Amino acid sequence: MLTGIMEVLHDDEIKREIWCTGDTMYYRKGVTDPDYCVLKFTAIRCRHYCDLKTESFDIEDLR
């Protein structure tokens, strides 16, 4: 389980940075397609399974 914040980024520079040539299959108008955006997820809290148990922690605790 992961808890955090999801943002929709419309910044043209970021969109160009991650654009791949094959993406035109999904976004025919290219990087300027109005349906194309970038999702940014910032994790806040996480839970994982390890050694037959689950552990939860805040991402801030890893810093």
All heavy atoms as TSV, in Angstrom:
chain	resi	resn	atom	element	x	y	z
A	1	MET	N	N	0.842	-1.171	0.000
A	1	MET	CA	C	0.000	0.000	0.000
A	1	MET	C	C	0.886	1.231	0.000
A	1	MET	O	O	1.915	1.277	0.654
A	1	MET	CB	C	-0.899	0.015	1.234
A	1	MET	CG	C	-1.790	1.240	1.281
A	1	MET	SD	S	-2.857	1.333	2.718
A	1	MET	CE	C	-1.717	2.014	3.905
A	2	LEU	N	N	0.480	2.202	-0.758
A	2	LEU	CA	C	1.218	3.445	-0.860
A	2	LEU	C	C	0.230	4.591	-0.746
A	2	LEU	O	O	-0.814	4.577	-1.379
A	2	LEU	CB	C	1.913	3.483	-2.219
A	2	LEU	CG	C	3.099	4.373	-2.432
A	2	LEU	CD1	C	4.200	4.091	-1.433
A	2	LEU	CD2	C	3.640	4.170	-3.829
A	3	THR	N	N	0.531	5.563	0.084
A	3	THR	CA	C	-0.318	6.726	0.246
A	3	THR	C	C	0.485	7.947	-0.177
A	3	THR	O	O	1.668	8.050	0.153
A	3	THR	CB	C	-0.755	6.897	1.714
A	3	THR	OG1	O	-1.386	5.704	2.140
A	3	THR	CG2	C	-1.713	8.047	1.876
A	4	GLY	N	N	-0.163	8.865	-0.876
A	4	GLY	CA	C	0.558	10.052	-1.294
A	4	GLY	C	C	-0.326	11.032	-2.030
A	4	GLY	O	O	-1.545	10.993	-1.925
A	5	ILE	N	N	0.320	11.887	-2.789
A	5	ILE	CA	C	-0.356	12.959	-3.512
A	5	ILE	C	C	-0.102	12.779	-5.009
A	5	ILE	O	O	1.041	12.609	-5.432
A	5	ILE	CB	C	0.179	14.334	-3.057
A	5	ILE	CG1	C	-0.085	14.537	-1.567
A	5	ILE	CG2	C	-0.432	15.459	-3.885
A	5	ILE	CD1	C	0.659	15.707	-0.968
A	6	MET	N	N	-1.180	12.827	-5.791
A	6	MET	CA	C	-1.068	12.729	-7.246
A	6	MET	C	C	-1.332	14.111	-7.835
A	6	MET	O	O	-2.310	14.766	-7.475
A	6	MET	CB	C	-2.076	11.728	-7.800
A	6	MET	CG	C	-2.008	11.560	-9.288
A	6	MET	SD	S	-0.523	10.740	-9.863
A	6	MET	CE	C	-0.909	9.054	-9.426
A	7	GLU	N	N	-0.454	14.542	-8.729
A	7	GLU	CA	C	-0.606	15.829	-9.400
A	7	GLU	C	C	-0.650	15.609	-10.909
A	7	GLU	O	O	0.024	14.716	-11.422
A	7	GLU	CB	C	0.584	16.743	-9.102
A	7	GLU	CG	C	0.772	17.097	-7.647
A	7	GLU	CD	C	2.052	17.878	-7.442
A	7	GLU	OE1	O	2.105	19.058	-7.878
A	7	GLU	OE2	O	2.997	17.308	-6.881
A	8	VAL	N	N	-1.422	16.404	-11.602
A	8	VAL	CA	C	-1.439	16.398	-13.062
A	8	VAL	C	C	-0.597	17.577	-13.518
A	8	VAL	O	O	-0.895	18.726	-13.201
A	8	VAL	CB	C	-2.876	16.528	-13.615
A	8	VAL	CG1	C	-2.849	16.549	-15.139
A	8	VAL	CG2	C	-3.753	15.404	-13.101
A	9	LEU	N	N	0.496	17.284	-14.242
A	9	LEU	CA	C	1.390	18.332	-14.717
A	9	LEU	C	C	1.121	18.609	-16.194
A	9	LEU	O	O	0.996	17.683	-16.987
A	9	LEU	CB	C	2.849	17.905	-14.547
A	9	LEU	CG	C	3.276	17.483	-13.143
A	9	LEU	CD1	C	4.731	17.052	-13.147
A	9	LEU	CD2	C	3.042	18.596	-12.146
A	10	HIS	N	N	1.022	19.864	-16.547
A	10	HIS	CA	C	0.794	20.258	-17.935
A	10	HIS	C	C	1.978	21.048	-18.491
A	10	HIS	O	O	1.893	21.606	-19.572
A	10	HIS	CB	C	-0.481	21.108	-18.039
A	10	HIS	CG	C	-1.713	20.351	-17.665
A	10	HIS	ND1	N	-2.309	19.437	-18.494
A	10	HIS	CD2	C	-2.443	20.348	-16.518
A	10	HIS	CE1	C	-3.367	18.924	-17.902
A	10	HIS	NE2	N	-3.468	19.458	-16.702
A	11	ASP	N	N	3.083	21.071	-17.773
A	11	ASP	CA	C	4.271	21.815	-18.162
A	11	ASP	C	C	4.872	21.226	-19.447
A	11	ASP	O	O	5.224	20.056	-19.501
A	11	ASP	CB	C	5.286	21.759	-17.018
A	11	ASP	CG	C	6.529	22.547	-17.317
A	11	ASP	OD1	O	7.460	21.966	-17.926
A	11	ASP	OD2	O	6.581	23.733	-16.967
A	12	ASP	N	N	4.987	22.046	-20.492
A	12	ASP	CA	C	5.481	21.583	-21.786
A	12	ASP	C	C	6.901	21.033	-21.722
A	12	ASP	O	O	7.238	20.063	-22.402
A	12	ASP	CB	C	5.406	22.700	-22.824
A	12	ASP	CG	C	3.977	23.006	-23.236
A	12	ASP	OD1	O	3.104	22.127	-23.054
A	12	ASP	OD2	O	3.730	24.116	-23.747
A	13	GLU	N	N	7.752	21.635	-20.915
A	13	GLU	CA	C	9.140	21.179	-20.805
A	13	GLU	C	C	9.203	19.757	-20.240
A	13	GLU	O	O	9.938	18.904	-20.744
A	13	GLU	CB	C	9.947	22.140	-19.921
A	13	GLU	CG	C	11.415	21.800	-19.851
A	13	GLU	CD	C	12.197	22.811	-19.037
A	13	GLU	OE1	O	11.798	23.989	-18.969
A	13	GLU	OE2	O	13.226	22.402	-18.459
A	14	ILE	N	N	8.440	19.484	-19.207
A	14	ILE	CA	C	8.407	18.146	-18.608
A	14	ILE	C	C	7.808	17.145	-19.592
A	14	ILE	O	O	8.316	16.027	-19.749
A	14	ILE	CB	C	7.616	18.162	-17.289
A	14	ILE	CG1	C	8.380	18.956	-16.227
A	14	ILE	CG2	C	7.346	16.740	-16.794
A	14	ILE	CD1	C	7.617	19.218	-14.967
A	15	LYS	N	N	6.745	17.548	-20.278
A	15	LYS	CA	C	6.115	16.666	-21.257
A	15	LYS	C	C	7.101	16.282	-22.362
A	15	LYS	O	O	7.180	15.119	-22.757
A	15	LYS	CB	C	4.868	17.326	-21.833
A	15	LYS	CG	C	3.727	17.392	-20.826
A	15	LYS	CD	C	2.593	18.296	-21.218
A	15	LYS	CE	C	1.979	18.049	-22.534
A	15	LYS	NZ	N	0.757	18.831	-22.756
A	16	ARG	N	N	7.877	17.233	-22.848
A	16	ARG	CA	C	8.874	16.951	-23.886
A	16	ARG	C	C	9.987	16.050	-23.357
A	16	ARG	O	O	10.517	15.205	-24.081
A	16	ARG	CB	C	9.475	18.253	-24.415
A	16	ARG	CG	C	8.628	18.935	-25.436
A	16	ARG	CD	C	9.389	20.086	-26.114
A	16	ARG	NE	N	8.446	21.087	-26.554
A	16	ARG	CZ	C	7.983	22.093	-25.830
A	16	ARG	NH1	N	8.395	22.264	-24.599
A	16	ARG	NH2	N	7.115	22.947	-26.317
A	17	GLU	N	N	10.348	16.240	-22.099
A	17	GLU	CA	C	11.447	15.479	-21.495
A	17	GLU	C	C	11.157	13.978	-21.465
A	17	GLU	O	O	12.057	13.170	-21.678
A	17	GLU	CB	C	11.699	15.989	-20.070
A	17	GLU	CG	C	12.903	15.397	-19.397
A	17	GLU	CD	C	13.143	16.008	-18.026
A	17	GLU	OE1	O	12.947	17.226	-17.866
A	17	GLU	OE2	O	13.512	15.246	-17.118
A	18	ILE	N	N	9.909	13.588	-21.213
A	18	ILE	CA	C	9.611	12.162	-21.101
A	18	ILE	C	C	8.933	11.586	-22.348
A	18	ILE	O	O	8.642	10.401	-22.399
A	18	ILE	CB	C	8.765	11.855	-19.852
A	18	ILE	CG1	C	7.378	12.461	-19.957
A	18	ILE	CG2	C	9.464	12.310	-18.591
A	18	ILE	CD1	C	6.427	11.949	-18.902
A	19	TRP	N	N	8.710	12.412	-23.353
A	19	TRP	CA	C	8.051	11.970	-24.583
A	19	TRP	C	C	8.933	10.960	-25.324
A	19	TRP	O	O	10.137	11.130	-25.440
A	19	TRP	CB	C	7.768	13.175	-25.478
A	19	TRP	CG	C	7.086	12.791	-26.753
A	19	TRP	CD1	C	7.680	12.596	-27.963
A	19	TRP	CD2	C	5.705	12.532	-26.925
A	19	TRP	NE1	N	6.739	12.237	-28.888
A	19	TRP	CE2	C	5.510	12.187	-28.276
A	19	TRP	CE3	C	4.601	12.558	-26.089
A	19	TRP	CZ2	C	4.267	11.870	-28.788
A	19	TRP	CZ3	C	3.354	12.244	-26.600
A	19	TRP	CH2	C	3.207	11.904	-27.931
A	20	CYS	N	N	8.313	9.892	-25.824
A	20	CYS	CA	C	9.000	8.887	-26.641
A	20	CYS	C	C	8.346	8.863	-28.019
A	20	CYS	O	O	7.127	9.054	-28.140
A	20	CYS	CB	C	8.891	7.513	-26.002
A	20	CYS	SG	S	9.751	7.387	-24.432
A	21	THR	N	N	9.116	8.594	-29.044
A	21	THR	CA	C	8.612	8.603	-30.411
A	21	THR	C	C	7.367	7.738	-30.572
A	21	THR	O	O	6.405	8.130	-31.214
A	21	THR	CB	C	9.709	8.117	-31.381
A	21	THR	OG1	O	10.855	8.932	-31.194
A	21	THR	CG2	C	9.253	8.205	-32.819
A	22	GLY	N	N	7.336	6.564	-29.978
A	22	GLY	CA	C	6.200	5.664	-30.096
A	22	GLY	C	C	4.930	6.158	-29.440
A	22	GLY	O	O	3.847	5.598	-29.655
A	23	ASP	N	N	5.022	7.208	-28.641
A	23	ASP	CA	C	3.840	7.736	-27.954
A	23	ASP	C	C	2.803	8.298	-28.913
A	23	ASP	O	O	1.644	8.468	-28.553
A	23	ASP	CB	C	4.240	8.805	-26.927
A	23	ASP	CG	C	5.018	8.227	-25.761
A	23	ASP	OD1	O	4.993	6.994	-25.575
A	23	ASP	OD2	O	5.656	9.019	-25.036
A	24	THR	N	N	3.212	8.568	-30.156
A	24	THR	CA	C	2.244	9.084	-31.128
A	24	THR	C	C	1.163	8.049	-31.429
A	24	THR	O	O	0.104	8.399	-31.947
A	24	THR	CB	C	2.933	9.511	-32.444
A	24	THR	OG1	O	3.730	8.426	-32.913
A	24	THR	CG2	C	3.788	10.736	-32.226
A	25	MET	N	N	1.405	6.788	-31.092
A	25	MET	CA	C	0.379	5.766	-31.261
A	25	MET	C	C	-0.836	6.094	-30.385
A	25	MET	O	O	-1.974	5.803	-30.733
A	25	MET	CB	C	0.932	4.384	-30.873
A	25	MET	CG	C	-0.086	3.281	-31.034
A	25	MET	SD	S	0.385	1.614	-30.489
A	25	MET	CE	C	2.131	1.592	-30.437
A	26	TYR	N	N	-0.595	6.705	-29.228
A	26	TYR	CA	C	-1.662	7.025	-28.274
A	26	TYR	C	C	-2.082	8.494	-28.348
A	26	TYR	O	O	-3.219	8.832	-28.045
A	26	TYR	CB	C	-1.212	6.681	-26.858
A	26	TYR	CG	C	-0.725	5.260	-26.739
A	26	TYR	CD1	C	0.633	4.970	-26.679
A	26	TYR	CD2	C	-1.632	4.207	-26.729
A	26	TYR	CE1	C	1.076	3.662	-26.592
A	26	TYR	CE2	C	-1.200	2.898	-26.647
A	26	TYR	CZ	C	0.153	2.628	-26.576
A	26	TYR	OH	O	0.584	1.332	-26.501
A	27	TYR	N	N	-1.142	9.345	-28.697
A	27	TYR	CA	C	-1.396	10.793	-28.758
A	27	TYR	C	C	-0.996	11.275	-30.147
A	27	TYR	O	O	0.135	11.689	-30.379
A	27	TYR	CB	C	-0.610	11.531	-27.664
A	27	TYR	CG	C	-0.914	10.993	-26.297
A	27	TYR	CD1	C	-0.040	10.118	-25.653
A	27	TYR	CD2	C	-2.104	11.327	-25.658
A	27	TYR	CE1	C	-0.344	9.606	-24.402
A	27	TYR	CE2	C	-2.407	10.817	-24.410
A	27	TYR	CZ	C	-1.517	9.952	-23.792
A	27	TYR	OH	O	-1.815	9.440	-22.561
A	28	ARG	N	N	-1.924	11.209	-31.078
A	28	ARG	CA	C	-1.646	11.471	-32.504
A	28	ARG	C	C	-1.145	12.884	-32.777
A	28	ARG	O	O	-0.441	13.117	-33.750
A	28	ARG	CB	C	-2.885	11.186	-33.321
A	28	ARG	CG	C	-3.349	9.757	-33.159
A	28	ARG	CD	C	-3.776	9.174	-34.462
A	28	ARG	NE	N	-4.280	7.827	-34.267
A	28	ARG	CZ	C	-3.583	6.743	-34.565
A	28	ARG	NH1	N	-2.387	6.849	-35.047
A	28	ARG	NH2	N	-4.101	5.554	-34.369
A	29	LYS	N	N	-1.494	13.827	-31.927
A	29	LYS	CA	C	-1.054	15.211	-32.131
A	29	LYS	C	C	0.314	15.473	-31.511
A	29	LYS	O	O	0.780	16.603	-31.462
A	29	LYS	CB	C	-2.082	16.189	-31.557
A	29	LYS	CG	C	-3.423	16.104	-32.264
A	29	LYS	CD	C	-4.416	17.052	-31.656
A	29	LYS	CE	C	-5.778	16.903	-32.325
A	29	LYS	NZ	N	-6.773	17.760	-31.693
A	30	GLY	N	N	0.941	14.423	-30.978
A	30	GLY	CA	C	2.274	14.559	-30.407
A	30	GLY	C	C	2.252	15.145	-29.008
A	30	GLY	O	O	1.255	15.089	-28.295
A	31	VAL	N	N	3.374	15.720	-28.650
A	31	VAL	CA	C	3.550	16.230	-27.292
A	31	VAL	C	C	2.572	17.367	-26.963
A	31	VAL	O	O	2.303	17.641	-25.794
A	31	VAL	CB	C	5.021	16.654	-27.070
A	31	VAL	CG1	C	5.327	17.958	-27.763
A	31	VAL	CG2	C	5.366	16.742	-25.603
A	32	THR	N	N	2.005	17.989	-27.983
A	32	THR	CA	C	1.048	19.074	-27.744
A	32	THR	C	C	-0.400	18.585	-27.703
A	32	THR	O	O	-1.311	19.397	-27.568
A	32	THR	CB	C	1.174	20.157	-28.837
A	32	THR	OG1	O	0.918	19.556	-30.105
A	32	THR	CG2	C	2.554	20.787	-28.816
A	33	ASP	N	N	-0.615	17.281	-27.808
A	33	ASP	CA	C	-1.969	16.718	-27.753
A	33	ASP	C	C	-2.630	17.130	-26.439
A	33	ASP	O	O	-2.044	16.965	-25.366
A	33	ASP	CB	C	-1.901	15.198	-27.855
A	33	ASP	CG	C	-3.253	14.565	-28.117
A	33	ASP	OD1	O	-4.211	14.877	-27.374
A	33	ASP	OD2	O	-3.351	13.753	-29.053
A	34	PRO	N	N	-3.830	17.686	-26.476
A	34	PRO	CA	C	-4.487	18.138	-25.243
A	34	PRO	C	C	-4.813	16.997	-24.270
A	34	PRO	O	O	-5.008	17.244	-23.078
A	34	PRO	CB	C	-5.760	18.815	-25.726
A	34	PRO	CG	C	-5.946	18.384	-27.131
A	34	PRO	CD	C	-4.616	17.982	-27.670
A	35	ASP	N	N	-4.839	15.763	-24.755
A	35	ASP	CA	C	-5.092	14.617	-23.872
A	35	ASP	C	C	-3.829	14.116	-23.181
A	35	ASP	O	O	-3.895	13.277	-22.295
A	35	ASP	CB	C	-5.713	13.465	-24.654
A	35	ASP	CG	C	-7.135	13.745	-25.074
A	35	ASP	OD1	O	-7.801	14.557	-24.398
A	35	ASP	OD2	O	-7.576	13.172	-26.083
A	36	TYR	N	N	-2.662	14.604	-23.605
A	36	TYR	CA	C	-1.394	14.148	-23.052
A	36	TYR	C	C	-1.011	14.995	-21.842
A	36	TYR	O	O	-0.986	16.225	-21.907
A	36	TYR	CB	C	-0.302	14.226	-24.118
A	36	TYR	CG	C	1.087	13.916	-23.627
A	36	TYR	CD1	C	1.386	12.681	-23.070
A	36	TYR	CD2	C	2.103	14.850	-23.722
A	36	TYR	CE1	C	2.664	12.394	-22.619
A	36	TYR	CE2	C	3.388	14.573	-23.293
A	36	TYR	CZ	C	3.662	13.345	-22.743
A	36	TYR	OH	O	4.925	13.061	-22.295
A	37	CYS	N	N	-0.741	14.332	-20.732
A	37	CYS	CA	C	-0.273	15.025	-19.533
A	37	CYS	C	C	0.674	14.098	-18.784
A	37	CYS	O	O	0.843	12.941	-19.121
A	37	CYS	CB	C	-1.437	15.456	-18.640
A	37	CYS	SG	S	-2.325	14.082	-17.896
A	38	VAL	N	N	1.278	14.604	-17.765
A	38	VAL	CA	C	2.204	13.841	-16.939
A	38	VAL	C	C	1.620	13.760	-15.532
A	38	VAL	O	O	1.164	14.768	-14.986
A	38	VAL	CB	C	3.596	14.519	-16.901
A	38	VAL	CG1	C	4.528	13.796	-15.938
A	38	VAL	CG2	C	4.195	14.592	-18.292
A	39	LEU	N	N	1.609	12.555	-14.982
A	39	LEU	CA	C	1.158	12.369	-13.602
A	39	LEU	C	C	2.383	12.276	-12.699
A	39	LEU	O	O	3.304	11.506	-12.975
A	39	LEU	CB	C	0.324	11.096	-13.477
A	39	LEU	CG	C	-0.954	11.057	-14.300
A	39	LEU	CD1	C	-1.648	9.710	-14.131
A	39	LEU	CD2	C	-1.886	12.189	-13.921
A	40	LYS	N	N	2.371	13.057	-11.640
A	40	LYS	CA	C	3.472	13.049	-10.664
A	40	LYS	C	C	2.918	12.544	-9.339
A	40	LYS	O	O	1.986	13.125	-8.780
A	40	LYS	CB	C	4.037	14.454	-10.484
A	40	LYS	CG	C	5.115	14.533	-9.427
A	40	LYS	CD	C	5.575	15.965	-9.229
A	40	LYS	CE	C	6.582	16.058	-8.100
A	40	LYS	NZ	N	6.959	17.457	-7.845
A	41	PHE	N	N	3.491	11.449	-8.834
A	41	PHE	CA	C	3.060	10.886	-7.555
A	41	PHE	C	C	4.157	11.124	-6.531
A	41	PHE	O	O	5.316	10.768	-6.747
A	41	PHE	CB	C	2.784	9.386	-7.674
A	41	PHE	CG	C	2.312	8.776	-6.392
A	41	PHE	CD1	C	1.009	8.943	-5.971
A	41	PHE	CD2	C	3.182	8.052	-5.593
A	41	PHE	CE1	C	0.572	8.396	-4.774
A	41	PHE	CE2	C	2.763	7.499	-4.398
A	41	PHE	CZ	C	1.452	7.672	-3.988
A	42	THR	N	N	3.795	11.719	-5.407
A	42	THR	CA	C	4.718	11.940	-4.298
A	42	THR	C	C	4.263	11.065	-3.139
A	42	THR	O	O	3.186	11.271	-2.576
A	42	THR	CB	C	4.725	13.426	-3.880
A	42	THR	OG1	O	5.028	14.231	-5.022
A	42	THR	CG2	C	5.747	13.682	-2.784
A	43	ALA	N	N	5.079	10.067	-2.818
A	43	ALA	CA	C	4.734	9.128	-1.749
A	43	ALA	C	C	4.859	9.793	-0.388
A	43	ALA	O	O	5.759	10.595	-0.146
A	43	ALA	CB	C	5.636	7.902	-1.818
A	44	ILE	N	N	3.936	9.445	0.510
A	44	ILE	CA	C	3.959	9.958	1.876
A	44	ILE	C	C	4.131	8.808	2.866
A	44	ILE	O	O	4.932	8.882	3.783
A	44	ILE	CB	C	2.665	10.736	2.198
A	44	ILE	CG1	C	2.581	11.978	1.311
A	44	ILE	CG2	C	2.616	11.133	3.669
A	44	ILE	CD1	C	1.278	12.728	1.427
A	45	ARG	N	N	3.379	7.744	2.655
A	45	ARG	CA	C	3.404	6.595	3.576
A	45	ARG	C	C	3.394	5.311	2.750
A	45	ARG	O	O	2.785	5.232	1.699
A	45	ARG	CB	C	2.194	6.635	4.494
A	45	ARG	CG	C	2.184	5.579	5.554
A	45	ARG	CD	C	1.299	5.981	6.750
A	45	ARG	NE	N	1.278	4.965	7.768
A	45	ARG	CZ	C	2.264	4.696	8.616
A	45	ARG	NH1	N	3.364	5.398	8.549
A	45	ARG	NH2	N	2.161	3.746	9.517
A	46	CYS	N	N	4.075	4.299	3.256
A	46	CYS	CA	C	4.204	3.045	2.533
A	46	CYS	C	C	4.052	1.853	3.480
A	46	CYS	O	O	4.356	1.952	4.674
A	46	CYS	CB	C	5.585	3.007	1.876
A	46	CYS	SG	S	5.842	1.583	0.833
A	47	ARG	N	N	3.554	0.743	2.934
A	47	ARG	CA	C	3.502	-0.505	3.699
A	47	ARG	C	C	4.018	-1.597	2.776
A	47	ARG	O	O	3.643	-1.672	1.610
A	47	ARG	CB	C	2.083	-0.810	4.136
A	47	ARG	CG	C	2.009	-2.082	4.995
A	47	ARG	CD	C	0.656	-2.305	5.572
A	47	ARG	NE	N	-0.283	-2.588	4.499
A	47	ARG	CZ	C	-1.585	-2.472	4.628
A	47	ARG	NH1	N	-2.116	-2.035	5.746
A	47	ARG	NH2	N	-2.391	-2.760	3.628
A	48	HIS	N	N	4.895	-2.453	3.303
A	48	HIS	CA	C	5.418	-3.542	2.488
A	48	HIS	C	C	5.452	-4.835	3.296
A	48	HIS	O	O	5.353	-4.837	4.522
A	48	HIS	CB	C	6.802	-3.203	1.925
A	48	HIS	CG	C	7.883	-3.179	2.977
A	48	HIS	ND1	N	8.735	-4.227	3.160
A	48	HIS	CD2	C	8.229	-2.233	3.870
A	48	HIS	CE1	C	9.588	-3.936	4.136
A	48	HIS	NE2	N	9.294	-2.729	4.585
A	49	TYR	N	N	5.599	-5.928	2.593
A	49	TYR	CA	C	5.614	-7.257	3.188
A	49	TYR	C	C	7.043	-7.771	3.173
A	49	TYR	O	O	7.705	-7.783	2.139
A	49	TYR	CB	C	4.705	-8.179	2.373
A	49	TYR	CG	C	4.597	-9.576	2.911
A	49	TYR	CD1	C	3.797	-9.849	4.014
A	49	TYR	CD2	C	5.276	-10.624	2.317
A	49	TYR	CE1	C	3.678	-11.133	4.503
A	49	TYR	CE2	C	5.167	-11.912	2.803
A	49	TYR	CZ	C	4.372	-12.164	3.894
A	49	TYR	OH	O	4.260	-13.438	4.394
A	50	CYS	N	N	7.533	-8.217	4.335
A	50	CYS	CA	C	8.905	-8.708	4.443
A	50	CYS	C	C	9.008	-9.672	5.617
A	50	CYS	O	O	8.494	-9.400	6.710
A	50	CYS	CB	C	9.843	-7.515	4.632
A	50	CYS	SG	S	11.579	-7.969	4.730
A	51	ASP	N	N	9.651	-10.801	5.415
A	51	ASP	CA	C	9.884	-11.781	6.488
A	51	ASP	C	C	8.588	-12.180	7.201
A	51	ASP	O	O	8.511	-12.188	8.427
A	51	ASP	CB	C	10.903	-11.254	7.505
A	51	ASP	CG	C	12.270	-11.043	6.898
A	51	ASP	OD1	O	12.649	-11.808	5.986
A	51	ASP	OD2	O	12.970	-10.109	7.334
A	52	LEU	N	N	7.562	-12.482	6.410
A	52	LEU	CA	C	6.271	-12.956	6.913
A	52	LEU	C	C	5.522	-11.928	7.758
A	52	LEU	O	O	4.702	-12.279	8.597
A	52	LEU	CB	C	6.441	-14.270	7.681
A	52	LEU	CG	C	7.070	-15.427	6.882
A	52	LEU	CD1	C	7.282	-16.631	7.781
A	52	LEU	CD2	C	6.203	-15.780	5.677
A	53	LYS	N	N	5.813	-10.672	7.571
A	53	LYS	CA	C	5.076	-9.628	8.283
A	53	LYS	C	C	4.996	-8.376	7.416
A	53	LYS	O	O	5.770	-8.214	6.480
A	53	LYS	CB	C	5.723	-9.300	9.632
A	53	LYS	CG	C	7.117	-8.748	9.519
A	53	LYS	CD	C	7.712	-8.475	10.874
A	53	LYS	CE	C	9.134	-7.939	10.694
A	53	LYS	NZ	N	9.770	-7.625	11.925
A	54	THR	N	N	4.055	-7.512	7.743
A	54	THR	CA	C	3.970	-6.239	7.038
A	54	THR	C	C	4.552	-5.145	7.914
A	54	THR	O	O	4.457	-5.194	9.142
A	54	THR	CB	C	2.512	-5.875	6.674
A	54	THR	OG1	O	1.746	-5.772	7.867
A	54	THR	CG2	C	1.908	-6.893	5.741
A	55	GLU	N	N	5.162	-4.196	7.260
A	55	GLU	CA	C	5.733	-3.054	7.961
A	55	GLU	C	C	5.259	-1.790	7.280
A	55	GLU	O	O	5.206	-1.706	6.067
A	55	GLU	CB	C	7.252	-3.103	7.925
A	55	GLU	CG	C	7.844	-4.307	8.634
A	55	GLU	CD	C	9.365	-4.353	8.559
A	55	GLU	OE1	O	9.974	-3.376	8.063
A	55	GLU	OE2	O	9.935	-5.352	8.987
A	56	SER	N	N	4.884	-0.794	8.077
A	56	SER	CA	C	4.472	0.499	7.546
A	56	SER	C	C	5.476	1.554	7.997
A	56	SER	O	O	6.053	1.456	9.084
A	56	SER	CB	C	3.082	0.880	8.089
A	56	SER	OG	O	2.124	-0.032	7.618
A	57	PHE	N	N	5.683	2.535	7.131
A	57	PHE	CA	C	6.603	3.614	7.495
A	57	PHE	C	C	6.254	4.860	6.703
A	57	PHE	O	O	5.627	4.797	5.641
A	57	PHE	CB	C	8.063	3.206	7.252
A	57	PHE	CG	C	8.360	2.829	5.828
A	57	PHE	CD1	C	8.801	3.775	4.921
A	57	PHE	CD2	C	8.186	1.528	5.386
A	57	PHE	CE1	C	9.077	3.439	3.618
A	57	PHE	CE2	C	8.447	1.176	4.077
A	57	PHE	CZ	C	8.894	2.131	3.190
A	58	ASP	N	N	6.656	5.983	7.229
A	58	ASP	CA	C	6.524	7.257	6.535
A	58	ASP	C	C	7.772	7.477	5.693
A	58	ASP	O	O	8.888	7.186	6.137
A	58	ASP	CB	C	6.378	8.422	7.522
A	58	ASP	CG	C	5.056	8.398	8.264
A	58	ASP	OD1	O	4.062	7.880	7.680
A	58	ASP	OD2	O	4.995	8.900	9.390
A	59	ILE	N	N	7.587	7.957	4.489
A	59	ILE	CA	C	8.727	8.208	3.592
A	59	ILE	C	C	9.688	9.202	4.230
A	59	ILE	O	O	10.893	9.081	4.095
A	59	ILE	CB	C	8.216	8.733	2.229
A	59	ILE	CG1	C	7.309	7.695	1.562
A	59	ILE	CG2	C	9.380	9.109	1.315
A	59	ILE	CD1	C	7.940	6.367	1.267
A	60	GLU	N	N	9.153	10.160	4.953
A	60	GLU	CA	C	9.997	11.168	5.623
A	60	GLU	C	C	11.009	10.502	6.555
A	60	GLU	O	O	12.108	11.004	6.753
A	60	GLU	CB	C	9.105	12.137	6.403
A	60	GLU	CG	C	9.804	13.319	6.981
A	60	GLU	CD	C	10.320	14.282	5.923
A	60	GLU	OE1	O	9.694	14.397	4.871
A	60	GLU	OE2	O	11.369	14.921	6.163
A	61	ASP	N	N	10.662	9.351	7.142
A	61	ASP	CA	C	11.564	8.649	8.066
A	61	ASP	C	C	12.786	8.076	7.345
A	61	ASP	O	O	13.776	7.715	7.989
A	61	ASP	CB	C	10.828	7.521	8.783
A	61	ASP	CG	C	9.751	8.036	9.719
A	61	ASP	OD1	O	9.792	9.249	10.068
A	61	ASP	OD2	O	8.863	7.258	10.082
A	62	LEU	N	N	12.745	7.969	6.027
A	62	LEU	CA	C	13.879	7.426	5.271
A	62	LEU	C	C	14.957	8.462	5.023
A	62	LEU	O	O	16.066	8.119	4.619
A	62	LEU	CB	C	13.391	6.875	3.915
A	62	LEU	CG	C	12.387	5.741	3.988
A	62	LEU	CD1	C	11.931	5.376	2.581
A	62	LEU	CD2	C	12.986	4.536	4.686
A	63	ARG	N	N	14.662	9.708	5.270
A	63	ARG	CA	C	15.640	10.782	4.999
A	63	ARG	C	C	16.590	10.970	6.120
A	63	ARG	O	O	16.483	10.688	7.208
A	63	ARG	CB	C	14.905	12.098	4.724
A	63	ARG	CG	C	14.108	11.974	3.477
A	63	ARG	CD	C	13.346	13.214	3.220
A	63	ARG	NE	N	12.463	12.945	2.083
A	63	ARG	CZ	C	11.761	13.832	1.482
A	63	ARG	NH1	N	11.779	15.071	1.885
A	63	ARG	NH2	N	10.994	13.529	0.477
